[in-house]
Amino acid sequence: MDKLSSAMARARALGRAAFIPFLSAGAPSLSATRLFLEALEESADIVELGVPFSDPVADGPVIQEASERALKAGATLDRILDLVAGLKAKGRYRPEILLFSYLNPVLAMGFSTFARRAARAGAAGALLVDLPPEEAGDYLAAARASGLGTVFLASPTTTPERLRLIGKRSTGFVYYVSRLGVTGARASLPAGLGTRLRRVRGLAGKPLAVGFGISTPEQAAQAARHADGVVVGSALVSLSLEHPPKEAARRIGTLARAMKEAMC
């Protein structure tokens, strides 16, 4: 069982879904990101740490703005891996870290170098948003050789055949995108989400974490009734952009605790 699977299993043993907050690394700075990560330590089971990219096509305006600010502040994949290594040194940071990136930064570093460095830094796995599972052979080989977990995306339009492939190529869980479109807070969750999740879980054969549009404790609680993990991103990233770092960290910690408590 890899680190991601173990984190999901620990939450399941406590009778709840795993809480998986997302942060954009480097927005507004890498030192601020460390404060935000520390603010999440009490509540998170897994933290998705987003690597900024210049053309984040799957992301809505909040995370796009965060990526732009992070890139202007000098955030790179190399520096983010150093941040993870410092945080995870000697097992000091409890939640598992899942690196969330577009393919280009990883391709530029090289699959083997990335997988080796990410695993040595203490990351549990990676999700490359725009890498199709059908084309992921070289990446998967590098990840397996380094013991790095792999997660792939599924959506409401994913075919049964592809869901089975995604399940086989994901280790800890499959990330289910709850709606079509980009990331961002929404007023409500999609109708029929529970039915769709049961179908996808049966085909993929892996635990499911659901994300895209979950922004309130009430929505997190609703999603947790059907999913094995709940991802919250834009609501937390907004706080990181709207306030000075120390105040943002306080607010991020408060909202994360409220999300976690609602899910229990």
Solvent accessible surface area in square Angstrom, and as a share of the most:
residue,aa,sasa,rsa
1,M,177,0.79
2,D,41,0.21
3,K,97,0.41
4,L,0,0.00
5,S,24,0.15
6,S,28,0.18
7,A,2,0.01
8,M,3,0.01
9,A,26,0.20
10,R,128,0.47
11,A,1,0.01
12,R,127,0.46
13,A,91,0.70
14,L,130,0.65
15,G,68,0.66
16,R,39,0.14
17,A,6,0.05
18,A,0,0.00
19,F,0,0.00
20,I,0,0.00
21,P,0,0.00
22,F,12,0.05
23,L,3,0.01
24,S,10,0.07
25,A,0,0.00
26,G,0,0.00
27,A,1,0.00
28,P,32,0.20
29,S,37,0.24
30,L,40,0.20
31,S,86,0.55
32,A,2,0.02
33,T,0,0.00
34,R,76,0.28
35,L,65,0.32
36,F,3,0.01
37,L,0,0.00
38,E,79,0.35
39,A,25,0.19
40,L,0,0.00
41,E,51,0.23
42,E,122,0.55
43,S,3,0.02
44,A,0,0.00
45,D,12,0.06
46,I,0,0.00
47,V,0,0.00
48,E,1,0.00
49,L,0,0.00
50,G,6,0.06
51,V,10,0.06
52,P,9,0.06
53,F,35,0.15
54,S,91,0.59
55,D,84,0.44
56,P,15,0.09
57,V,99,0.57
58,A,26,0.20
59,D,8,0.04
60,G,2,0.02
61,P,106,0.67
62,V,41,0.23
63,I,9,0.05
64,Q,67,0.30
65,E,81,0.36
66,A,0,0.00
67,S,7,0.04
68,E,98,0.44
69,R,86,0.31
70,A,0,0.00
71,L,70,0.35
72,K,177,0.75
73,A,60,0.47
74,G,24,0.23
75,A,4,0.03
76,T,63,0.36
77,L,12,0.06
78,D,63,0.33
79,R,127,0.46
80,I,0,0.00
81,L,1,0.01
82,D,81,0.42
83,L,20,0.10
84,V,0,0.00
85,A,40,0.31
86,G,28,0.26
87,L,6,0.03
88,K,29,0.12
89,A,36,0.28
90,K,195,0.83
91,G,65,0.63
92,R,139,0.51
93,Y,8,0.03
94,R,124,0.45
95,P,1,0.01
96,E,21,0.10
97,I,0,0.00
98,L,0,0.00
99,L,1,0.00
100,F,17,0.07
101,S,1,0.01
102,Y,8,0.03
103,L,33,0.16
104,N,83,0.42
105,P,27,0.17
106,V,0,0.00
107,L,98,0.49
108,A,92,0.72
109,M,46,0.20
110,G,25,0.24
111,F,41,0.17
112,S,66,0.43
113,T,47,0.27
114,F,1,0.00
115,A,0,0.00
116,R,96,0.35
117,R,69,0.25
118,A,0,0.00
119,A,28,0.21
120,R,190,0.69
121,A,8,0.07
122,G,13,0.12
123,A,4,0.03
124,A,3,0.02
125,G,0,0.00
126,A,1,0.00
127,L,1,0.00
128,L,7,0.03
129,V,25,0.14
130,D,67,0.34
131,L,12,0.06
132,P,53,0.33
133,P,6,0.04
134,E,87,0.39
135,E,125,0.56
136,A,0,0.00
137,G,40,0.38
138,D,111,0.58
139,Y,3,0.01
140,L,4,0.02
141,A,59,0.46
142,A,11,0.08
143,A,0,0.00
144,R,159,0.58
145,A,94,0.73
146,S,36,0.24
147,G,63,0.61
148,L,7,0.03
149,G,2,0.02
150,T,4,0.02
151,V,3,0.01
152,F,7,0.03
153,L,40,0.20
154,A,2,0.02
155,S,27,0.18
156,P,45,0.28
157,T,94,0.55
158,T,15,0.09
159,T,71,0.41
160,P,48,0.30
161,E,119,0.53
162,R,82,0.30
163,L,1,0.00
164,R,112,0.41
165,L,47,0.23
166,I,0,0.00
167,G,1,0.01
168,K,160,0.68
169,R,65,0.24
170,S,2,0.01
171,T,55,0.32
172,G,1,0.01
173,F,0,0.00
174,V,0,0.00
175,Y,7,0.03
176,Y,1,0.00
177,V,15,0.08
178,S,0,0.00
179,R,45,0.17
180,L,117,0.58
181,G,56,0.54
182,V,55,0.32
183,T,15,0.08
184,G,12,0.12
185,A,62,0.48
186,R,75,0.27
187,A,107,0.83
188,S,70,0.45
189,L,14,0.07
190,P,26,0.16
191,A,96,0.74
192,G,45,0.43
193,L,8,0.04
194,G,8,0.07
195,T,84,0.49
196,R,68,0.25
197,L,0,0.00
198,R,145,0.53
199,R,114,0.41
200,V,2,0.01
201,R,69,0.25
202,G,66,0.64
203,L,40,0.20
204,A,9,0.07
205,G,60,0.58
206,K,52,0.22
207,P,33,0.21
208,L,0,0.00
209,A,0,0.00
210,V,0,0.00
211,G,0,0.00
212,F,19,0.08
213,G,6,0.05
214,I,6,0.03
215,S,17,0.11
216,T,50,0.29
217,P,34,0.21
218,E,126,0.57
219,Q,13,0.06
220,A,0,0.00
221,A,21,0.17
222,Q,71,0.31
223,A,0,0.00
224,A,18,0.14
225,R,170,0.62
226,H,64,0.28
227,A,8,0.06
228,D,33,0.17
229,G,0,0.00
230,V,0,0.00
231,V,6,0.03
232,V,0,0.00
233,G,12,0.12
234,S,10,0.07
235,A,19,0.14
236,L,0,0.00
237,V,0,0.00
238,S,24,0.16
239,L,29,0.14
240,S,5,0.03
241,L,26,0.13
242,E,113,0.51
243,H,45,0.20
244,P,95,0.60
245,P,51,0.32
246,K,166,0.70
247,E,51,0.23
248,A,0,0.00
249,A,13,0.10
250,R,137,0.50
251,R,92,0.34
252,I,0,0.00
253,G,3,0.02
254,T,66,0.39
255,L,39,0.19
256,A,0,0.00
257,R,87,0.32
258,A,35,0.27
259,M,0,0.00
260,K,31,0.13
261,E,123,0.55
262,A,37,0.29
263,M,12,0.06
264,C,107,0.64
